[in-house]
Amino acid sequence: MLEERENKEPEMNPFQKNESKETLFSPVSTEEVPPQPPSPPKKPPPKICGSNYPLSIAFIVVNEFCERFSYYGMKAVLTLYFLYFLHWNEDTSTSVYHAFSSLCYFTPVLGAAIADSWLGKFKTVIYLSLVYVFGHVIKSLGALPILGGHMVHTVLSLIGLSLIALGTGGIKPCVAAFGGDQFEEKHAEERTRYFSVFYLSINAGSLISTFITPMLRGDVKCFGEDCYALAFGVPGLLMVIALVVFAMGSKIYKKPPPEGNIVTQVIKCVWFAISNRFKNRSRNIPKRQHWLDWAAEKYPKQLIMDVKALTRVLFLYIPVPMFWALLDQQGSRWTLQATKMNGNLGFIVLQPDQMQVLNPFLVLIFIPLFDVVIYRLVSKCGINFTSLRKMAVGMILACLAFGVAALVEMKINEMALLKSGPQEIFLRVLNLADDEVKVTVLGNENNTLLLESIKSFQKMPHYSKLHLNTRSQDFHFHLKYHNSSINNAHFVEEKSWYTLIIREDRENISSMMVKDEESKTVNGMTSLRFVNTLHNKVNISLDTAISLSVGEDYGVSTYITVQGGEYPAVHCKTEDKNFLLNLGLLDIGSTYLFVIANNTGQGPQAWKMEDILANKMSILWQLPQYALVTAAEVMFSVTGLEFSYSQAPMSMKSVLQAAWLLTVAFGNIIVLIVAQFSGLVQWAEFVLFSCLLLVVCLIFSIMGYYYVPLKPENIQETSDKHIPHVHGNMINLETKKTKL
């Protein structure tokens, strides 16, 4: 339609080029253009199986699948690489991990600027993909143990991650928009479906890589260690495939040329409009229809209209980061919640971070379900389910998801371990003597704090809470064994958990105080330690990489963490013999004390006590919140991606895609601010996020109600309207075209 109007205008006004002063503000050359011979009609691009879908999008979707496999596969093992290969502490590993993630969402602005002002989308994707591949190569080399020392590994890793962040962020706004460019405007419905398939490929790559890459790391050994080089190398290979596939479709792509330095033009145009309006703030100067119209003296009308369309959409983006603040907590707060839940399903034991796989898995189910079933049913009911309405409903679903997460957190807290307060301790007595012992605990003033009779190897069902007179003090223990009495004193500190171990000392007994774990283990691990009653030191091998030694005669080991599961035959060794210990089932989140004793006549045995009870609440209780937040993501993110493209002027599609991705980065900043300064317990923080998004949803709904969706032809039609011009501080009347 635009081409038809441009062809008809000379016939309507043959004297136009000599009559209007508007040529001062138009980039049209005044030189005579020789007549060109009529060009042959363009051959329509090949379609997929006779449909209206261009064949070129097949290359783009496969490219996106491989690239997302590469990105999420590398990211899945990144934290463990920092912890166990580079030997950074948890704080440093977490900080670098999130710094890398943030950089991946800020670099799209750079990629959009390069695409729109210099190289175009196609060349930007090609060149930055080469940077992407080079980053993977350096990252894989940095994971080779034989290549240099710790400093070399660290430098190569940081350089590789920086290049990967530049590559993945730089191509992110270009690939989606470039796929949209392949469609004609009359095929808007097919373009909408394309964005759904595009998002489907993202989640398919994420789902598969999240399963495969950790297997490459843990199941394959390189130089006697976990094979991080292979875990990084395979995603690098997938990125090479992504680059090759994308390049293969070069001849059939529609490649819109770059529109110039759009980002700089937009900034300068906005600044000139603001400053010009400030200069002409006199009441004698008539107002203009739009504040950007004050840039008409310097910038073309088409640019002004494009900036108007851009700012209208950017204004709608203001509430969007709050949604991402909730969605991105699946990998942080919700995973931490899963560490306090029981992942043993009987046929499989789910690790806390494996629950994140539910999100891409449900996305693969929900996208066709929503497109084929739900949206069509809503349409048949006569409801106009616009893009903005879908996004608002997505926000409400995310609010409900965090409400469910808060309820789950409150239930977990009901089953949680008691906390010792100021001037309080928890004490348990463990009798390893061969007969019953009567225990009396006396305070500083000889007042009785605890009185119990404990049988030999009796499993105490609970800890006893004792109150201190000060923050730390000595407790006096009176032990009555057979016909003898023993008095011992032990030093304790507030807010701690202790076990008093009563042991045989030839014909008498004595006691020793040990400090216990005070919190559950995380990441699907189980904590345990050993007390060795034998007269020889015992070396225990729980795994090829986990072993410890326990001293003789009631030696107590430190705590070690192992994966939860069955341990029926743990290899042990003393100076003169080898034997096996059956530790049984070690539940996730539990802490165990094992006493190695030889009082049954069947050789050394492991006597088991559970210090901290296992997580009782099943991890499957997280399913409702994951289902709700995934449905919210499908309605909000997929729709927002298509909405951003459809509402963007042709010259600024990559810029608007980059702005959409920037909202994700700002959403993560919101999480950091709330986590650092709220000071709330976890369930209350979930409620806070839910309420904040509900308020934002209300604001977004009001903004969307007054938003008029932009149609492609409206840009040109509006740009044909004339804008009053200001020269200096004096306003001129609207210039009308001269009539002969």
C-alpha positions in Angstrom: 0.0 0.0 0.0 2.8 2.4 0.7 4.4 1.8 -2.7 1.0 2.4 -4.4 0.6 5.7 -2.6 4.1 6.8 -3.5 3.5 6.0 -7.2 0.2 7.9 -7.3 1.4 11.1 -5.6 3.3 12.5 -8.6 0.1 12.1 -10.8 -2.0 14.0 -8.2 0.5 16.9 -8.0 3.0 17.1 -10.8 4.5 20.4 -9.5 5.1 19.2 -6.0 8.9 19.2 -6.0 9.0 23.0 -6.8 6.2 24.0 -4.5 6.8 22.9 -1.0 9.4 23.9 1.5 9.1 20.5 3.1 12.0 19.3 1.0 14.2 21.1 3.5 13.4 18.4 6.0 13.2 15.4 3.7 16.2 13.2 2.7 15.1 13.3 -1.0 17.7 14.3 -3.6 16.9 17.3 -5.8 18.8 15.9 -8.7 16.9 14.7 -11.7 16.6 10.9 -11.8 16.7 9.3 -15.2 13.8 7.0 -16.0 14.5 3.4 -15.1 13.3 0.4 -17.2 10.5 -1.5 -15.5 12.0 -4.2 -13.2 10.8 -7.8 -13.7 8.3 -9.0 -11.0 10.0 -10.4 -7.9 9.9 -14.2 -7.6 8.0 -15.1 -4.4 10.2 -16.7 -1.7 9.8 -20.5 -1.3 7.2 -21.6 1.1 7.0 -24.6 3.5 4.8 -27.4 2.0 2.7 -24.9 0.1 1.7 -22.9 3.2 2.2 -19.2 3.8 5.2 -19.9 6.0 8.5 -18.9 4.3 11.1 -21.7 4.0 13.7 -19.4 5.5 12.2 -19.5 9.0 13.0 -23.2 9.2 16.7 -22.3 9.2 16.1 -19.6 11.8 14.2 -21.9 14.2 16.8 -24.6 14.0 19.5 -22.0 14.6 17.7 -20.8 17.7 17.3 -24.4 19.0 21.0 -25.1 18.7 22.0 -21.7 20.2 19.7 -22.1 23.2 21.0 -25.7 23.7 24.5 -24.2 23.6 23.7 -21.4 26.1 21.6 -23.3 28.7 23.9 -26.4 28.4 27.0 -24.3 29.3 25.1 -22.5 32.0 23.8 -25.7 33.7 27.3 -26.7 34.9 28.8 -23.2 35.3 28.3 -22.9 39.1 29.8 -26.3 39.8 32.7 -25.4 37.5 33.4 -22.3 39.6 33.1 -24.3 42.9 35.0 -27.5 42.1 37.3 -26.7 39.3 38.3 -23.1 39.9 37.8 -23.7 43.7 36.0 -20.4 44.3 33.8 -20.1 47.4 30.1 -20.0 47.1 29.7 -16.3 47.3 32.2 -15.6 44.5 30.7 -18.3 42.3 27.2 -16.9 42.8 28.4 -13.3 42.1 30.2 -14.2 38.9 27.3 -16.4 37.7 24.8 -13.6 38.1 27.2 -11.0 36.7 27.4 -13.2 33.5 23.6 -13.6 33.4 23.1 -9.8 33.7 25.7 -9.1 31.0 23.8 -11.5 28.6 20.7 -9.3 28.9 22.5 -5.9 28.6 24.4 -6.7 25.4 21.3 -7.0 23.3 21.3 -3.1 23.2 24.7 -3.3 21.5 23.6 -6.0 19.1 20.5 -4.0 18.1 22.6 -0.9 17.5 25.0 -2.8 15.3 22.2 -4.4 13.3 20.1 -1.3 12.8 22.9 1.2 12.1 25.7 -0.7 10.5 25.6 -4.4 9.5 22.0 -5.3 9.3 20.4 -8.2 11.1 21.8 -11.0 9.0 25.5 -10.0 9.1 25.2 -9.1 12.8 24.0 -12.6 13.6 26.8 -14.2 11.5 29.7 -12.1 12.9 28.6 -12.2 16.6 28.0 -16.0 16.2 31.6 -16.3 15.3 32.5 -14.4 18.5 30.1 -16.7 20.4 31.9 -19.8 19.0 35.3 -18.3 19.8 34.1 -17.7 23.4 33.1 -21.4 23.7 36.5 -22.5 22.5 38.3 -20.4 25.0 35.9 -21.5 27.8 36.6 -25.2 26.9 40.3 -24.7 26.9 40.1 -23.1 30.3 38.5 -26.3 31.6 41.4 -28.5 30.7 43.4 -29.4 33.8 46.6 -29.9 31.9 46.5 -26.4 30.4 48.3 -24.1 32.7 47.5 -23.4 36.4 44.8 -21.8 38.4 45.4 -18.3 37.1 45.4 -19.4 33.4 42.1 -21.3 34.0 40.6 -18.2 35.6 41.7 -15.8 32.9 40.6 -18.0 30.1 37.2 -18.6 31.8 36.5 -14.9 32.3 37.5 -14.1 28.7 35.4 -16.9 27.3 32.4 -15.9 29.4 32.7 -12.3 28.2 32.8 -13.3 24.6 29.8 -15.7 25.1 27.8 -12.9 26.8 28.6 -10.6 23.8 27.6 -13.2 21.3 24.4 -14.5 22.9 23.2 -11.1 23.9 24.2 -9.5 20.6 22.3 -11.9 18.4 19.3 -12.2 20.7 17.3 -9.2 19.5 18.3 -9.8 15.8 17.3 -13.5 15.4 13.6 -13.1 16.5 13.1 -9.9 14.5 14.9 -11.3 11.5 12.5 -14.2 11.5 9.6 -11.8 11.6 11.0 -9.9 8.6 10.6 -13.0 6.4 6.8 -12.7 6.5 4.7 -10.4 4.4 2.3 -8.1 6.3 -0.8 -9.9 4.9 0.4 -13.1 6.7 0.3 -11.6 10.2 -1.5 -14.7 11.6 1.3 -16.9 10.4 3.9 -14.5 11.8 2.1 -14.8 15.2 2.4 -18.6 15.0 6.1 -18.3 14.1 6.8 -16.5 17.4 5.2 -19.3 19.3 7.3 -21.9 17.4 10.3 -19.7 18.0 9.7 -19.7 21.7 9.0 -23.5 21.5 12.5 -24.0 20.0 14.1 -22.0 22.9 12.5 -24.2 25.5 13.2 -27.5 23.6 16.9 -26.6 23.5 16.9 -25.6 27.2 15.1 -28.8 28.2 17.4 -31.2 26.4 20.6 -29.5 27.3 19.7 -29.3 31.0 19.5 -33.1 31.0 22.5 -33.9 28.8 25.2 -31.5 29.8 25.3 -32.5 33.5 25.7 -36.1 32.4 28.6 -35.2 30.2 30.2 -33.5 33.2 29.6 -36.2 35.8 29.5 -39.5 34.0 32.6 -38.9 31.8 35.9 -38.5 33.5 38.8 -36.4 32.1 42.2 -36.7 33.7 40.6 -38.4 36.7 38.1 -35.5 37.3 34.7 -34.4 36.2 34.9 -33.6 32.5 34.1 -29.9 32.4 36.0 -29.5 29.1 33.5 -31.9 27.4 30.5 -30.3 29.1 31.6 -26.9 27.7 32.8 -28.3 24.3 29.6 -30.0 23.3 27.5 -26.8 23.7 30.3 -25.1 21.7 29.8 -27.7 18.9 26.1 -27.0 18.9 26.8 -23.3 18.4 29.0 -24.1 15.4 26.0 -26.1 14.0 23.7 -23.1 14.7 26.0 -20.8 12.7 26.3 -23.2 9.8 22.5 -23.8 9.6 21.8 -20.1 9.7 24.3 -19.4 7.0 22.8 -22.1 4.8 19.6 -20.1 4.3 21.4 -17.0 3.1 20.2 -17.1 -0.4 16.5 -17.3 0.5 16.4 -14.7 3.3 14.7 -11.3 3.0 17.5 -9.0 4.3 16.2 -5.6 5.1 19.1 -3.1 4.9 20.2 -1.2 8.0 18.2 2.0 8.6 21.1 4.1 9.8 22.3 4.9 13.3 18.8 4.5 14.7 19.7 4.5 18.4 21.7 7.7 18.1 19.1 9.3 16.0 16.4 8.5 18.5 18.3 9.9 21.4 19.2 13.1 19.5 15.6 13.5 18.3 14.2 13.1 21.8 16.7 15.5 23.2 16.2 18.1 20.5 12.4 17.9 21.0 12.7 18.4 24.8 15.2 21.3 24.5 13.3 23.0 21.7 10.1 22.8 23.7 11.9 24.3 26.7 13.1 27.2 24.5 9.6 27.8 23.2 7.7 27.7 26.5 6.2 31.1 26.1 2.4 31.2 26.4 2.3 33.1 23.1 3.5 30.1 21.2 0.8 27.6 20.4 1.1 24.1 21.7 1.7 21.2 19.4 -0.2 18.0 19.2 2.7 15.9 20.6 5.8 16.8 22.5 8.0 15.1 19.8 6.6 17.4 17.2 9.0 20.0 18.6 11.8 18.1 16.7 10.2 18.9 13.3 12.7 21.7 12.6 15.6 19.4 12.4 14.5 15.8 11.9 12.4 14.1 9.1 8.8 13.5 9.9 9.1 9.8 9.3 11.8 9.5 12.0 9.5 11.5 14.4 6.6 9.2 13.7 8.8 6.2 14.3 10.0 7.6 17.6 6.5 8.3 18.6 5.5 4.7 18.0 8.7 3.5 19.8 8.0 5.7 22.9 4.4 4.5 23.0 5.5 0.9 23.4 8.4 1.7 25.7 5.9 3.4 28.0 4.0 0.1 28.2 7.3 -1.6 29.1 7.6 0.3 32.4 5.7 -2.2 34.5 7.1 -5.3 32.6 10.3 -5.9 34.7 8.1 -6.8 37.8 6.9 -9.9 35.9 10.5 -11.0 35.2 11.4 -10.4 38.9 8.9 -13.2 39.8 9.6 -15.5 36.8 13.4 -15.6 37.3 13.2 -16.8 40.9 12.6 -20.3 39.7 16.4 -20.7 39.6 17.0 -19.1 43.0 14.2 -18.8 45.6 12.2 -21.8 44.4 15.3 -24.0 44.1 16.2 -23.1 47.7 12.6 -24.0 48.7 13.1 -27.3 47.0 16.2 -28.1 49.1 13.9 -28.2 52.2 11.5 -30.7 50.6 11.7 -34.5 50.0 12.7 -35.4 46.5 12.4 -39.2 46.9 9.5 -40.3 44.7 10.1 -44.0 45.2 11.1 -44.8 41.7 13.4 -41.8 41.3 15.1 -39.2 43.6 14.7 -35.7 42.2 17.4 -33.1 43.1 16.2 -29.6 44.0 17.7 -28.0 40.9 16.1 -30.6 38.7 12.7 -29.1 39.4 13.6 -26.3 37.1 13.3 -28.7 34.2 9.5 -28.5 34.7 9.5 -25.0 33.2 10.7 -25.8 29.7 8.9 -29.2 29.8 5.6 -27.5 30.6 6.2 -24.7 28.0 6.5 -27.4 25.3 3.1 -28.6 26.3 1.4 -25.3 27.0 2.3 -23.4 23.8 0.4 -25.7 21.5 -2.3 -26.1 24.1 -2.9 -22.4 24.3 -2.6 -21.8 20.6 -4.8 -24.6 19.4 -7.3 -25.0 22.2 -7.6 -22.3 24.8 -7.2 -19.2 22.6 -9.7 -20.6 20.0 -12.2 -21.4 22.7 -12.0 -17.9 24.1 -12.4 -16.5 20.6 -15.5 -18.6 19.9 -17.0 -17.2 23.1 -16.9 -13.8 21.5 -14.1 -12.4 23.7 -11.5 -10.2 22.0 -8.4 -11.6 23.7 -5.9 -9.0 22.6 -2.1 -9.2 23.2 -2.3 -6.8 26.1 -5.1 -8.7 27.8 -3.1 -12.0 27.5 -0.2 -10.3 29.1 -2.4 -9.0 32.0 -3.8 -12.5 32.6 -0.2 -13.8 32.6 0.6 -11.4 35.4 -2.4 -12.6 37.4 -1.3 -16.2 37.0 2.2 -15.3 38.2 0.7 -13.7 41.3 -1.2 -16.9 42.0 1.9 -18.9 41.5 3.7 -17.0 44.2 0.7 -17.2 46.5 0.9 -21.0 46.2 4.7 -20.8 46.8 4.0 -18.8 50.0 1.6 -21.5 51.3 4.1 -24.2 50.5 6.8 -22.2 52.4 4.5 -21.8 55.4 3.8 -25.5 55.5 7.6 -26.3 55.3 8.2 -23.9 58.2 5.7 -25.9 60.4 7.8 -29.0 59.9 11.1 -27.1 60.1 13.8 -27.6 62.8 13.4 -25.5 65.9 15.7 -22.6 66.3 17.6 -21.9 69.5 17.2 -18.3 70.7 19.4 -16.1 72.8 20.8 -17.8 76.0 19.4 -21.1 74.8 20.9 -24.4 73.7 19.6 -27.8 72.6 21.1 -30.9 74.2 20.9 -34.6 73.5 22.6 -37.4 75.5 24.0 -40.5 73.7 24.8 -43.4 76.0 27.4 -45.7 74.4 28.1 -47.6 77.7 27.0 -51.2 78.2 24.3 -50.3 80.7 21.8 -47.7 81.7 23.1 -44.3 82.9 21.2 -41.7 84.9 22.1 -38.2 83.8 21.6 -35.0 85.8 22.4 -31.6 84.3 23.1 -28.8 86.8 23.4 -25.1 86.2 25.8 -22.6 87.7 23.7 -22.4 90.8 23.4 -26.2 91.1 19.8 -26.1 90.0 18.6 -29.1 88.1 18.1 -28.4 84.4 17.6 -32.0 83.1 17.1 -35.4 84.7 16.9 -38.5 82.5 17.7 -42.2 82.6 19.1 -43.4 79.3 19.6 -47.0 78.3 22.6 -48.3 76.4 22.5 -47.3 72.7 19.0 -45.8 73.3 17.9 -43.6 70.4 16.8 -40.3 71.9 13.7 -39.0 70.1 14.4 -35.3 70.7 16.7 -32.6 71.9 16.1 -30.9 75.2 16.0 -27.1 75.3 18.1 -25.7 78.2 18.4 -22.0 79.3 21.6 -20.3 80.1 22.3 -17.6 82.6 24.7 -15.8 80.2 25.7 -16.2 76.6 28.1 -19.0 77.5 28.7 -21.0 80.7 29.8 -24.3 82.1 27.2 -27.1 82.6 27.9 -29.7 85.3 26.8 -33.3 84.5 26.2 -35.9 87.3 26.4 -39.4 85.8 25.3 -42.4 87.9 26.5 -45.7 86.4 26.1 -49.0 88.3 27.1 -48.1 91.9 29.5 -45.2 90.9 28.9 -41.5 90.3 31.0 -39.3 87.9 30.9 -35.6 87.7 32.0 -33.7 84.6 31.8 -30.1 83.4 31.5 -28.9 79.8 31.5 -25.5 78.3 28.5 -24.5 76.1 27.5 -21.4 74.0 24.1 -20.0 73.2 22.2 -20.7 70.0 24.0 -24.1 69.6 23.1 -27.8 69.4 25.1 -30.3 71.4 25.4 -34.1 71.9 26.8 -35.4 75.2 28.5 -38.8 74.4 28.8 -41.1 77.4 31.6 -43.7 76.8 33.1 -46.6 78.6 36.4 -45.9 80.3 37.6 -49.3 81.3 35.3 -50.2 84.2 34.0 -46.6 84.6 32.4 -44.1 82.2 33.3 -40.6 81.1 31.7 -38.0 78.9 32.6 -35.8 76.0 30.6 -32.9 74.4 30.4 -32.5 70.6 28.7 -29.7 68.7 26.1 -30.7 66.1 24.9 -29.4 62.8 22.2 -26.7 63.2 20.7 -26.6 59.7 19.6 -28.9 57.0 21.8 -29.6 54.0 20.9 -28.2 50.6 21.1 -29.2 47.0 19.8 -32.7 47.6 22.7 -33.6 49.9 22.8 -35.5 53.2 25.2 -34.8 56.0 26.8 -37.4 58.3 29.6 -38.1 60.7 31.0 -41.1 62.5 31.9 -42.1 66.1 34.5 -44.9 66.3 34.3 -47.1 69.4 37.0 -49.5 68.1 40.6 -49.5 69.3 41.9 -49.0 65.8 41.6 -46.0 63.4 39.0 -46.6 60.6 39.3 -45.4 57.0 35.9 -45.0 55.4 35.3 -44.8 51.6 31.8 -43.6 50.7 32.7 -42.9 47.1 35.7 -42.7 44.8 36.0 -39.1 45.7 34.7 -39.1 49.3 36.8 -40.7 52.1 37.6 -39.9 55.7 39.5 -41.3 58.7 38.0 -41.7 62.2 40.4 -41.9 65.2 40.3 -44.9 67.6 38.7 -45.1 71.0 35.6 -42.8 70.5 37.1 -40.6 67.8 34.6 -38.3 66.2 34.8 -37.3 62.6 33.9 -34.0 61.0 30.7 -33.7 59.0 30.7 -34.7 55.4 28.0 -34.3 52.7 27.0 -37.0 50.3 24.2 -37.5 47.8 21.1 -39.0 49.3 20.2 -42.6 48.5 21.0 -46.2 49.5 24.4 -47.1 50.9 24.2 -50.8 51.7 27.9 -51.6 51.5 30.4 -48.9 52.5 34.0 -50.1 52.4 36.0 -49.6 55.6 39.6 -50.5 56.5 41.6 -50.7 59.7 45.3 -51.7 60.2 44.5 -55.4 60.2 41.3 -56.0 58.3 38.6 -54.7 55.9 34.9 -54.7 56.5 31.7 -53.3 55.1 29.1 -51.1 56.8 25.5 -50.9 55.9 24.4 -47.3 56.2 20.9 -47.9 54.8 18.9 -45.1 53.2 20.1 -41.6 53.6 17.3 -39.2 53.1 17.8 -35.8 51.5 18.2 -33.0 54.0 18.9 -35.3 56.9 21.9 -35.3 59.2 23.0 -38.6 60.6 25.4 -39.9 63.4 26.8 -43.4 62.9 28.5 -45.2 65.8 30.9 -47.9 64.6 30.7 -50.6 67.3 31.7 -54.3 67.7 29.3 -55.5 70.4 27.2 -58.0 68.4 29.8 -60.7 67.7 29.2 -60.3 64.0 32.0 -57.8 63.3 31.8 -54.0 63.3 28.4 -52.6 62.7 27.0 -49.1 62.1 24.5 -47.9 64.6 22.5 -45.1 63.1 20.9 -42.0 64.6 19.1 -39.2 62.8 20.2 -35.9 64.2 18.1 -33.7 61.9 15.0 -35.3 60.4 14.6 -35.7 56.7 12.5 -33.3 54.6 8.9 -34.6 55.1 7.1 -32.5 52.5 7.2 -33.9 49.0 8.9 -31.9 46.3 5.8 -32.6 44.1 4.0 -29.9 46.1 5.9 -27.4 43.9 4.1 -28.7 40.8 1.1 -26.3 41.1 3.3 -23.2 41.4 5.4 -24.3 38.4 2.3 -25.0 36.3 0.9 -21.6 37.1 4.1 -19.6 36.5 4.7 -21.5 33.2 1.2 -20.7 32.0 1.9 -17.1 33.0 5.1 -17.2 31.0 3.4 -18.6 27.9 0.7 -15.9 28.0 3.1 -13.0 28.8 6.4 -13.7 27.2 5.4 -15.3 24.0 2.7 -12.7 23.5 5.0 -9.9 24.5 7.6 -11.0 21.9 5.1 -10.9 19.1 3.6 -7.7 20.3 7.0 -6.0 20.4 7.6 -6.9 16.8 4.2 -5.9 15.5 4.2 -2.5 17.2 7.7 -1.6 16.2 8.3 0.6 13.1 10.4 -1.1 10.5 13.5 0.9 11.3 13.4 0.0 15.0 12.3 -3.6 15.4 15.7 -4.7 16.7 15.8 -1.8 19.1 12.4 -2.7 20.5 13.4 -6.3 20.8 16.5 -5.2 22.8 14.4 -3.0 25.0 12.1 -6.1 25.7 15.2 -8.1 26.8 16.4 -5.2 28.9 13.3 -5.5 31.0 14.6 -9.0 32.1 17.8 -7.5 33.4 15.9 -4.8 35.4 13.7 -7.6 36.8 16.7 -9.3 38.2 17.8 -6.0 39.8 14.4 -5.8 41.6 15.0 -9.3 43.1 18.4 -8.2 44.4 17.0 -5.1 46.0 14.1 -6.9 47.7 16.3 -9.7 48.8 18.9 -7.4 50.3 16.7 -4.9 52.0 13.3 -6.4 52.7 14.4 -8.4 55.8 11.4 -10.6 55.5 11.0 -14.3 56.1 10.7 -16.3 52.9 6.9 -16.8 52.8 6.4 -13.1 53.5 8.8 -12.2 50.7 6.7 -14.4 48.3 3.6 -12.6 49.4 5.3 -9.3 48.9 6.3 -10.1 45.3 2.8 -11.4 44.6 1.2 -8.2 45.9 3.6 -6.0 44.0 2.9 -7.7 40.7 -0.8 -7.5 41.4 -0.5 -3.7 41.8 1.7 -3.5 38.7 -0.9 -5.6 36.8 -3.6 -3.1 37.7 -1.4 -0.3 36.4 -0.5 -2.2 33.2 -4.2 -3.0 32.6 -5.1 0.7 32.8 -2.3 1.6 30.5 -3.3 -1.1 28.0 -6.9 0.0 28.1 -5.9 3.4 26.7 -3.3 2.0 24.3 -4.4 2.1 20.7 -2.6 -0.8 18.8 -0.5 0.5 16.0 -1.2 -0.8 12.5 1.6 -0.8 9.9 -0.3 1.6 7.5 -0.9 4.1 10.3 2.7 5.1 10.5 2.8 6.3 6.9 -0.7 7.8 7.1 0.2 9.8 10.2 3.6 10.9 8.7 1.8 12.4 5.8 0.2 14.9 8.2 1.9 18.2 8.4 3.6 19.4 11.5 3.9 23.1 12.4 7.5 24.4 12.2 9.3 26.6 14.6 12.3 28.7 13.7 14.2 30.0 16.7 11.8 31.3 19.2 9.2 32.4 16.6 6.4 30.1 15.4 5.3 30.2 11.7 1.9 29.4 10.5 1.4 26.0 9.0 3.0 26.0 5.6 0.5 25.1 2.9 1.4 23.8 -0.5 1.3 26.4 -3.3 -1.5 26.0 -5.8 -1.1 27.2 -9.4 
